[in-house]
Amino acid sequence: MIELSVVIPSRDAGTRLIFCLEALGKQRGAGGEFEVIVVDDGSLPPVEPSLHAPGDRFPLRVLRRDVPGGAGAARNVGWQVARGRVILFLDDDVVTGPDVVAAHLAAHADRRPTIGIGRLRSRAGPGAEWLARRFATAWNANVAVEVRPWKLSPVARGSEAWKQRTSLAEALSVRSPAWEP
């Protein structure tokens, strides 16, 4: 049974999208519980509609918007066809850790209205300049946090920060202005 739907808006991503999908294929503790929906927002060339998940580890659908409308419009298309009780929004350049799906499912386990804000880590490759390495080290030590559930109150509403690495119960998607283009 699909518990979580990953929605990825994408435009002209190429290998970025492939790296994102490969990372999702390495998820632990979430076997058969999630699907991925890629919404191609007018890419040239288009994302291949027959794209498969690495090792066919999860159901993958590619939807196409011929006229680009931006990431918000693409997210709206994606969550509206999602089958999961929880929607996880990722950008096409996010390479997740192996526990991101399980962590977001755990954040929503009690089924109360929840928004899970995920961790974003910075990586500097082996050949990166010293400043890039220092930034990545400082970011990971001082800024990045694990997935944390945020229980909604009547005051909590949409925010730009919720659009990436964020999960919410599908029922909340309809009520939040954060997903408008």
C-alpha positions as CSV (number, residue, x, y, z in Angstrom):
1,M,0.0,0.0,0.0
2,I,1.3,3.4,-0.9
3,E,1.7,5.5,2.2
4,L,3.9,8.3,0.8
5,S,4.1,10.0,-2.6
6,V,7.2,11.9,-3.6
7,V,6.4,14.8,-5.9
8,I,9.4,16.2,-7.9
9,P,8.8,19.2,-10.2
10,S,11.5,19.2,-12.9
11,R,12.6,21.3,-15.7
12,D,15.7,20.6,-17.9
13,A,17.2,18.6,-15.1
14,G,19.0,15.9,-17.1
15,T,21.4,14.0,-14.9
16,R,20.3,15.9,-11.7
17,L,17.0,14.1,-11.9
18,I,18.7,10.7,-12.4
19,F,20.9,11.3,-9.3
20,C,17.8,12.2,-7.3
21,L,15.9,9.1,-8.5
22,E,19.0,6.9,-7.8
23,A,19.1,8.1,-4.2
24,L,15.4,7.4,-3.8
25,G,16.1,3.9,-5.0
26,K,18.4,3.3,-2.0
27,Q,15.8,4.0,0.7
28,R,15.8,1.8,3.8
29,G,12.8,0.8,5.7
30,A,10.2,2.0,3.2
31,G,9.9,-1.0,0.8
32,G,6.7,-0.8,-1.2
33,E,5.3,2.1,0.8
34,F,6.1,5.0,-1.6
35,E,5.7,6.1,-5.1
36,V,7.5,8.9,-7.1
37,I,5.8,11.4,-9.4
38,V,8.0,13.5,-11.6
39,V,6.2,16.5,-13.2
40,D,8.1,17.6,-16.2
41,D,7.5,21.4,-16.4
42,G,8.2,21.9,-20.1
43,S,11.7,20.5,-20.3
44,L,13.5,20.5,-23.6
45,P,14.0,17.7,-24.4
46,P,11.1,16.3,-22.4
47,V,11.7,13.8,-19.5
48,E,11.2,10.4,-21.0
49,P,7.7,9.3,-20.2
50,S,8.8,5.6,-19.9
51,L,11.5,6.5,-17.3
52,H,11.9,3.7,-14.7
53,A,12.9,3.8,-11.1
54,P,16.4,2.4,-10.5
55,G,16.0,-1.4,-10.1
56,D,12.2,-0.8,-10.3
57,R,12.3,-0.3,-6.5
58,F,9.3,2.0,-6.5
59,P,6.4,3.0,-8.8
60,L,7.4,6.0,-10.9
61,R,5.1,8.2,-13.0
62,V,6.1,11.0,-15.3
63,L,3.6,13.7,-16.0
64,R,4.1,16.4,-18.6
65,R,3.2,20.1,-18.7
66,D,3.9,21.3,-22.2
67,V,3.9,25.0,-21.2
68,P,6.2,25.8,-18.2
69,G,4.3,27.2,-15.2
70,G,7.0,27.0,-12.5
71,A,7.7,24.6,-9.7
72,G,4.6,25.6,-7.8
73,A,2.3,24.7,-10.7
74,A,4.2,21.4,-11.2
75,R,3.8,20.5,-7.5
76,N,0.1,21.1,-7.8
77,V,-0.2,18.8,-10.7
78,G,1.8,16.1,-8.8
79,W,0.0,16.1,-5.5
80,Q,-3.4,16.0,-7.2
81,V,-2.6,12.6,-8.7
82,A,-0.7,11.3,-5.7
83,R,-1.9,8.1,-4.0
84,G,-0.1,8.5,-0.7
85,R,-1.5,9.7,2.5
86,V,1.6,11.8,2.9
87,I,3.1,14.0,0.2
88,L,6.9,14.6,0.2
89,F,8.1,17.4,-2.0
90,L,11.6,17.3,-3.4
91,D,13.4,19.3,-6.0
92,D,15.1,17.5,-8.8
93,D,18.6,18.4,-7.6
94,V,18.1,16.9,-4.1
95,V,20.1,13.7,-3.4
96,T,18.4,12.2,-0.4
97,G,20.0,10.1,2.3
98,P,18.8,6.5,2.6
99,D,16.3,7.2,5.4
100,V,14.4,10.2,4.2
101,V,11.2,8.3,3.3
102,A,11.2,6.4,6.5
103,A,11.8,9.6,8.5
104,H,9.0,11.4,6.9
105,L,6.6,8.5,7.4
106,A,7.7,8.4,11.1
107,A,6.9,12.1,11.4
108,H,3.4,11.4,10.2
109,A,2.8,8.2,12.1
110,D,0.3,9.6,14.6
111,R,-1.8,10.9,11.7
112,R,-2.3,14.3,13.4
113,P,-2.0,17.3,11.0
114,T,1.7,17.5,10.6
115,I,4.3,19.1,8.4
116,G,7.7,17.4,8.3
117,I,10.6,19.6,7.5
118,G,13.6,17.6,6.2
119,R,17.3,18.0,6.5
120,L,19.3,19.6,3.7
121,R,23.0,18.8,3.8
122,S,25.7,20.5,1.7
123,R,28.3,18.4,0.0
124,A,31.6,19.6,-1.5
125,G,33.3,17.1,-3.9
126,P,36.9,16.0,-3.4
127,G,38.2,18.7,-5.9
128,A,36.2,21.5,-4.5
129,E,37.9,24.8,-3.5
130,W,38.6,25.4,0.2
131,L,35.7,27.9,0.6
132,A,33.2,25.3,-0.7
133,R,34.5,22.7,1.7
134,R,34.4,25.2,4.7
135,F,30.9,26.2,3.8
136,A,29.7,22.6,3.6
137,T,31.3,21.8,6.9
138,A,29.8,24.8,8.7
139,W,26.4,24.3,7.2
140,N,26.2,20.6,8.2
141,A,27.4,21.4,11.7
142,N,25.2,24.4,12.4
143,V,22.2,24.6,10.1
144,A,21.1,21.2,8.9
145,V,18.6,19.5,11.1
146,E,16.8,16.1,10.9
147,V,13.2,15.7,9.9
148,R,11.1,17.3,12.5
149,P,7.3,17.1,12.7
150,W,5.6,20.4,13.1
151,K,2.1,20.1,14.4
152,L,-0.2,22.6,12.8
153,S,-2.0,25.2,14.8
154,P,-4.7,27.5,13.4
155,V,-2.0,30.2,12.9
156,A,0.4,28.0,10.8
157,R,0.0,28.5,7.1
158,G,2.0,28.3,3.9
159,S,5.7,29.2,3.7
160,E,8.2,29.3,0.9
161,A,10.5,27.1,3.0
162,W,8.0,24.2,3.0
163,K,8.3,23.7,-0.7
164,Q,11.5,21.6,-0.7
165,R,12.2,18.5,1.4
166,T,8.9,18.9,3.1
167,S,6.1,16.4,3.7
168,L,2.5,16.9,4.7
169,A,-0.7,14.9,4.9
170,E,-2.5,15.0,1.6
171,A,-5.6,16.5,3.2
172,L,-3.5,19.6,4.2
173,S,-2.3,20.2,0.7
174,V,-5.7,21.4,-0.4
175,R,-5.9,24.0,2.5
176,S,-2.4,25.4,2.2
177,P,-1.6,28.5,0.0
178,A,2.0,27.4,-0.1
179,W,1.4,25.2,-3.2
180,E,0.1,27.9,-5.5
181,P,2.3,28.9,-8.4
